[in-house]
Amino acid sequence: MTMMNAAVVTSFTEPPHYQPFEAPAPSGGEVLVDVLAAGLHPRVRSGAAGQHYTSSGTLPMIPGVDGVGQLPDGRLVYFAAGDDVPGTMADKALVDPRRSVELPAGADVAKVAAAMNPAMSSWVALRRRVPMKPGQGVLVLGATGNAGAMAVQVARRLGAGRVVGAGRDPGRLRALLPAGADDVVQLTGDAGATGDALAAAAAEVDIVLDYLWGGPAQRAITALLTARSDRSRALDWIQIGAVAGPAIELPSAALRSANFRLQGSGQGSVSPRGYLAELPALIGEISAGTIRVQPNVVPLADVERAWTSEETPGERTVLVP
Ligand SMILES: NC(=O)c1ccc[n+]([C@@H]2O[C@H](COP(=O)([O-])OP(=O)(O)OC[C@H]3O[C@@H](n4cnc5c(N)ncnc54)[C@H](OP(=O)(O)O)[C@@H]3O)[C@@H](O)[C@H]2O)c1
């Protein structure tokens, strides 16, 4: 038995502990890589808390859904972990070559590990779920987090004609303007004023990338559909994250009185093959700096501290074995 060091979740109510763990053994075409960096994404936290919709509930487990690793022949790859293998927050991880892609020479390992998960959320949504046509208008609901801020840049890069970012934090909202947003809307506790501001800035968009769900999304649906000049023109709402709540109440009239099309984007609604096909282009954008990211690099041995300390807004923690 070969041992390695890993972040190990032994209870869904505690952070992972850095401890020895049996290294996984490759089978059926898998390759064992040396992990170089793995991002601490919200999806990783929810998996480690047993709360993600893909969670099996089995403990102990190693968290981590993706990362950058070095193959035995020295090449570097970005890879997504399989559903039934240990996670990526360890010295070593199993890579299915069908879920990995080689990094271009000179790629920044920490930036790729930090950006792929949040950037992929909008990239895949706008290319695989609702292929965006050049010139279309996009509202990013929840644009102040990592994924939302990248969604503004992705929408612009993929040819959006108008991009509006909506979120709570005024400073992070202002930063979206030089990053590609045409307009920003602050979501405040005043539901009426927020609805009016959303309607004024985004009633005519074609696509909404929704990272919030919950009350803010519910109110935004009504505000946009009510203010839309032509309700028979399609409004594609893509549900991606749920930081503001797991459920909404959707009036049936919203679906009858407007051409409102609601769908989600994530693991399951997009196939592994669909994700893989998008990886090379997205890695190229991140490496070229078109999609900006600020990694906060932390040694894997400090995983407990990283887990419990608050992330600086705009940064994504990356654990390095
Ligand atoms: N489906 C997919 O493919 C996919 C992929 C990646 C991520 N996601 C999901 O997308 C979401 C965001 O991920 P992330 O990486 O951007 O996380 P993040 O960097 O932690 O950002 C989350 C942001 O949400 C904002 N927020 C929290 N509660 C809010 C509320 N009640 N109203 C408005 N804004 C609120 C916060 O900004 P303020 O404090 O400024 O409001 C925070 O910066 C997560 O749910 C994640 O699981 C989905």
The ligand as an SDF file (V2000), in Angstrom:
LIG
                    3D

 48 52  0  0  0  0  0  0  0  0999 V2000
  -23.3170   25.2300  -12.3280 N   0  0  0  0  0  0  0  0  0  0  0  0
  -22.0410   25.4450  -12.5270 C   0  0  0  0  0  0  0  0  0  0  0  0
  -21.4780   25.0300  -13.5450 O   0  0  0  0  0  0  0  0  0  0  0  0
  -21.2470   26.2210  -11.5210 C   0  0  0  0  0  0  0  0  0  0  0  0
  -19.8700   26.3700  -11.6610 C   0  0  0  0  0  0  0  0  0  0  0  0
  -19.1730   27.1970  -10.7530 C   0  0  0  0  0  0  0  0  0  0  0  0
  -19.8690   27.8120   -9.7030 C   0  0  0  0  0  0  0  0  0  0  0  0
  -21.2090   27.5770   -9.5780 N   0  0  0  0  0  0  0  0  0  0  0  0
  -21.9740   28.1790   -8.4810 C   0  0  0  0  0  0  0  0  0  0  0  0
  -21.9920   29.5880   -8.6460 O   0  0  0  0  0  0  0  0  0  0  0  0
  -22.0770   30.2180   -7.3630 C   0  0  0  0  0  0  0  0  0  0  0  0
  -20.9830   31.2740   -7.2390 C   0  0  0  0  0  0  0  0  0  0  0  0
  -19.7160   30.6350   -7.2960 O   0  0  0  0  0  0  0  0  0  0  0  0
  -18.3850   31.5040   -7.1090 P   0  0  0  0  0  0  0  0  0  0  0  0
  -17.2460   30.6240   -7.4130 O   0  0  0  0  0  0  0  0  0  0  0  0
  -18.5270   32.7980   -7.8060 O   0  0  0  0  0  0  0  0  0  0  0  0
  -18.4490   31.8110   -5.5370 O   0  0  0  0  0  0  0  0  0  0  0  0
  -17.8630   33.0910   -4.7570 P   0  0  0  0  0  0  0  0  0  0  0  0
  -16.6410   33.5880   -5.4280 O   0  0  0  0  0  0  0  0  0  0  0  0
  -17.8000   32.6710   -3.3430 O   0  0  0  0  0  0  0  0  0  0  0  0
  -18.9710   34.2120   -4.9500 O   0  0  0  0  0  0  0  0  0  0  0  0
  -20.2280   34.1420   -4.3600 C   0  0  0  0  0  0  0  0  0  0  0  0
  -20.7560   35.5770   -4.3000 C   0  0  0  0  0  0  0  0  0  0  0  0
  -22.1540   35.5160   -4.0730 O   0  0  0  0  0  0  0  0  0  0  0  0
  -22.5270   36.7780   -3.5480 C   0  0  0  0  0  0  0  0  0  0  0  0
  -23.7080   36.5560   -2.7050 N   0  0  0  0  0  0  0  0  0  0  0  0
  -23.8260   35.7310   -1.6500 C   0  0  0  0  0  0  0  0  0  0  0  0
  -25.0770   35.7860   -1.1520 N   0  0  0  0  0  0  0  0  0  0  0  0
  -25.7580   36.6570   -1.9370 C   0  0  0  0  0  0  0  0  0  0  0  0
  -27.0890   37.1480   -1.9360 C   0  0  0  0  0  0  0  0  0  0  0  0
  -27.9890   36.7410   -1.0230 N   0  0  0  0  0  0  0  0  0  0  0  0
  -27.4510   38.0510   -2.8850 N   0  0  0  0  0  0  0  0  0  0  0  0
  -26.5540   38.4860   -3.7990 C   0  0  0  0  0  0  0  0  0  0  0  0
  -25.2800   38.0580   -3.8640 N   0  0  0  0  0  0  0  0  0  0  0  0
  -24.8980   37.1540   -2.9200 C   0  0  0  0  0  0  0  0  0  0  0  0
  -21.3410   37.3170   -2.7660 C   0  0  0  0  0  0  0  0  0  0  0  0
  -21.0250   38.6090   -3.2330 O   0  0  0  0  0  0  0  0  0  0  0  0
  -21.5530   39.9380   -2.4640 P   0  0  0  0  0  0  0  0  0  0  0  0
  -21.2170   39.7440   -1.0170 O   0  0  0  0  0  0  0  0  0  0  0  0
  -20.8740   41.0430   -3.1400 O   0  0  0  0  0  0  0  0  0  0  0  0
  -23.0090   39.9780   -2.7030 O   0  0  0  0  0  0  0  0  0  0  0  0
  -20.1860   36.4030   -3.1830 C   0  0  0  0  0  0  0  0  0  0  0  0
  -19.0770   37.1210   -3.6460 O   0  0  0  0  0  0  0  0  0  0  0  0
  -21.9890   29.0920   -6.3370 C   0  0  0  0  0  0  0  0  0  0  0  0
  -23.3060   28.7350   -5.9890 O   0  0  0  0  0  0  0  0  0  0  0  0
  -21.3440   27.9720   -7.1080 C   0  0  0  0  0  0  0  0  0  0  0  0
  -21.6470   26.6980   -6.5900 O   0  0  0  0  0  0  0  0  0  0  0  0
  -21.9100   26.8170  -10.4680 C   0  0  0  0  0  0  0  0  0  0  0  0
  1  2  1  0
  2  3  2  0
  2  4  1  0
  4  5  1  0
  4 48  2  0
  5  6  2  0
  6  7  1  0
  7  8  2  0
  8  9  1  0
  8 48  1  0
  9 10  1  0
  9 46  1  0
 10 11  1  0
 11 12  1  0
 11 44  1  0
 12 13  1  0
 13 14  1  0
 14 15  2  0
 14 16  1  0
 14 17  1  0
 17 18  1  0
 18 19  2  0
 18 20  1  0
 18 21  1  0
 21 22  1  0
 22 23  1  0
 23 24  1  0
 23 42  1  0
 24 25  1  0
 25 26  1  0
 25 36  1  0
 26 27  1  0
 26 35  1  0
 27 28  2  0
 28 29  1  0
 29 30  1  0
 29 35  2  0
 30 31  1  0
 30 32  2  0
 32 33  1  0
 33 34  2  0
 34 35  1  0
 36 37  1  0
 36 42  1  0
 37 38  1  0
 38 39  2  0
 38 40  1  0
 38 41  1  0
 42 43  1  0
 44 45  1  0
 44 46  1  0
 46 47  1  0
M  CHG  2   8   1  16  -1
M  END
$$$$
